[in-house]
């Protein structure tokens, strides 16, 4: 079963706009990670935020984590056509050594 | 490029047959995990191998089995294929079992007819 749920399922915006995706999960975690997947191929690790962190930045990416609400958000600023992809959150628990994934948000950036 | 390679990239098999998928881990990584991803869904954890031993397993039947070799390359074997096994199969390597960043291969698209 999947731990996370991404919202929205799909998002279409104009190039240059900001894109925000949300992820909710069910159990306690050690960290939460975001990945990107292009056209149903391999996943690329974007950013990892630990359970004791609230916000993290990497280039145009900003991730927040609210452990009290069991939710995270990924913000992509100044979107580009190359950002078109599916984005997944995955949670990690040290107790079972596996990543548990949500169903993803499909992001389309219109030129 | 993650340095993780999978073969083949595409495969078509008949229901009831057996299939072996292969994965070459990134250099220096001793942990590999396999995932099944159905169309429009997130990856589902199949199992993980650490230093040639199965280290954890998801909710998959025993006809899904694996091997990890001394050079840390690995195989996923699926027996008695069913139509629902049609999916993208992804392998991911990580530096060690407790290093949680995973490096994924491009996947093998399996179609069972």
Interface residues (C-beta under 8 A of the other chain):
Chain A: X1 X2 X4 X30 X31 X33 X35 X40 X41 X42 X43 X44 X45 X48 X88 X90 X92 X94 X96 X97 X98 X99 X100 X101 X102 X103 X104
Chain B: X2 X4 X33 X35 X37 X39 X40 X41 X42 X43 X44 X45 X48 X55 X56 X58 X59 X88 X90 X92 X97 X98 X100 X101 X102 X103 X104 X105 X106 X107 X109
